[in-house]
Amino acid sequence: MLRPMIIYTSSERLSSSLVILLDDSESMSRADEINGNTRYKTAQETLINAQSILGRIQDFVDVKCYTFNTSLVPFQIIGGKVDNMPESPKGRETAIGAALDSSRDQLVGKRVLGTILLTDGSQRTRPPRDILPHDAATRMRDAGIPLFAVRLGNAGSNTDFRDITINDMRANDRVFVKNELHVSGMIRITGYANIPIPVQLLFEDKNGQMKIVDEKTIKTAGDDQLVPYKLSHAPQNTGYYKYTINIPTQDKELVDTNNKQSNFVRVIDGGLKVLFIQGERHYDQAPLKQSLDESADINVTYLDVRVGRIKVAGGGQFQTRLEQATRERKSWKDTAFAKNAYNVYILDNLDSKAFKADELTALAERVREGSGLIMLGGFNAFGAGGYADTPLAAVAPIEMRSVDRQPLDAPIRQDLHHWQKIQMLPVGPDGRIGSNLTPHYIMRLSPTSTQNEQIWKSLPPLQGANRFDRIKASANLIAAGSEGEMLLVSQLYGLGRVLAFAADSTYRWKLAGFIEEHKLFWRHIVLWLAKMDDVLENDCYITIDNVRLMPGDPAKFQVHLKSPQGNEIKNFNATASVLHPDGSKRNVTIIDENGTHAGSFRATEHAGDYKIEVTIDKSTLKDNTLKNTATARFMVQDRNLELDSPIAYPNLLDNISATTGGKSIAPEQLNSLLEELLKKTEEFVEKRETSRTLYDGWFVLFLFAVLLCLEWFLRKRWGLV
């Protein structure tokens, strides 16, 4: 009663946000919606039909609208009316994950009703925008932002879609003159089941004209399948040439920009570096080394790690001596097995105990990076040499077992070897042995198949071989005995090539007078294994980070100069220009960054071939006899990621929306979803309790003063004071 107070409660609806993302990439132009509408038109009509409810939502919610392809572009909904929406989709990429991340960043610290995504669910983009939609959805879930995906496009419409896409193209960037360049990869065929599809390899001649040099036909029994291809060509002249895998446009194929891929190859005369690691002496070593030394472009270094057998009662002395020698010597990890030290490694009949553990790890890493490796047969090779328990077990193309170990101080195990004479013969791609086949490059001792077959049959048989019981699923059998004995097996390991050769008696060919055949066989082995990263035919040359670009990508390159001794020269000045496909020439600035001369060309908006021309100022060189000019080429591809395979993926939308606690809906369900979200805004209400005291206000003070005055007045009048 003495402290009167009035308390009342008020409710206030809090502000919140809603994001609408509209995919405006070119795949949205596909007309596979109801009544033949495009996906984009369906999305537009869906938003227009929702204008009324959007207008009501805007009274309480901050609605942000964006179109997206590679980035977010805002458009407006004013009073429920859609404004500034692009008329047609023209984006060349769809970066769904990046769009979700960008929209989430703009909602930090805000109350969010959700994000509405209108798309066909197919992400087609390139780094750095290739953020996985699932990862972006997980981050939205953690931020408490539900995703509501509006499914556009018909996932089951592949039957009327026909397309052929060259997925990839793999080949060496350098090849020896007159040696074969092998080009392989995968082709996706959609809508052409059981129809032969021609695949062509085109190679540039000295006049710059592209000519078909190889052609094969591929076919798939099912729809939307990947089919491998492999074509080859042996360039006859040194230089820098363009080659192209091309598939002629097929009947009813709407998009043919993905039917072609090109690249460049440097055809060289240069040499390569080989490390021959030899173990215990045997008859095959000297003839093999002689054949390799006769090739002027093959530079062989010999590493002799033989440890003589010591015949001492009690046994075990050879093994002890080998292990002791290995422990006492310096590691080869940073010398023989250093990065870029050798193009090819030959491991000849040497027990694994001759190596330190880190050396074999380094060798495996060198092979993975691109060096070649061949393991030769012998009593201490493969599983018998203990390699099953080393890093080379993963590198080798054959299965090696620990139980095959050959103790160094024990009699030779009979079960690990073929002891009979073996006639070595080529194996074809289909697994057939001997005749009427296309042999592997290594096994081609004559340009004609008939003569090649006759040569192999006339060579003296090998004197036994290691027994290969199993080869890996990823390996290929190149040569075998006439009775099926596996002799020469190949495998790719990382960027490197690996061979396992079971025999150690090819010297018999040379003794029988087949000198050139012996030399050609071993030369082919080394050339096939070699990766020519460090061999160039010019003193001055250009390396390009990526020779195949998309429009707008920068072409980054470096200028190199080497002395005749192969040493890198750091101090020089260079100028560069780029010849544009339209014939114009534009200068490029070369920046010297601590001895690395780098340039970047960014005017790559137009598809076509570009040529970099570099000139080094000879006045800045101590040796003015060095070649001071170089050229290199790169291309900008006219390839549309959006139209390569414009198929909708609703399953992706189902998954990412469920991850966030949202859902995916059909376009006609958008209005119902918006009604649900509008009702949800009623949950964003803040109740405020306001209290007001009556005793400390001005009115109470005034009334109190009046009463005091009145009391004094009455007391005065009544004579009480």
Protein Blocks (a to p, Z undefined) as FASTA:
>chain_A
ZZgcddddddddddddddddddfbfklmpccbghhiafklmmmmmmmmmmmmmmmmmmmp
ccdddddfkbccddddeehiaghiafbdcbfbdcfklmmmmmmmmmgoiacfbdcdddeh
iacdddfklccfklmmmmmmmnopacddddedjfklmmmpccdddfbacddfbdcehiac
ddddddddehiahiacddddddddfkopacdfbdcddddfbehiadddddddddfbecdd
dddddddddehiablklmcccddddddfbdcddddddddddfklmmmmmmmmmpmkbccd
dddfbdcddddehijmlmmmmmmmmmmmccfklmmmmghkbmbdcdehiafklpcfklmm
mmmmmmmnopacdddedjkgcjlnopmmgfklmmpmbdcdfklpccfkbccdfklpcfbd
cddddddfkopahiaiacdfklmcbfbfklmmmmmmmpccdebjaddfbdcfkbccfbdc
fkopafbdcddehjbccdddfbfclmmmmmnopamlmmmmmmmmmmmmpccfkbcfbfbd
cddfblcdcehiacddddddddfkopacfbdcdddddddfkopacddddddeehiacddd
fblmbgcdddddddddfklpfblmbccbdcdddddddddfklmopcccfklmmmmmmmno
pacddfklmmmmmmmmmmmmmmmccdddddddfklcmklmmmmmmmmmmmmmmmmmnopZ
Z
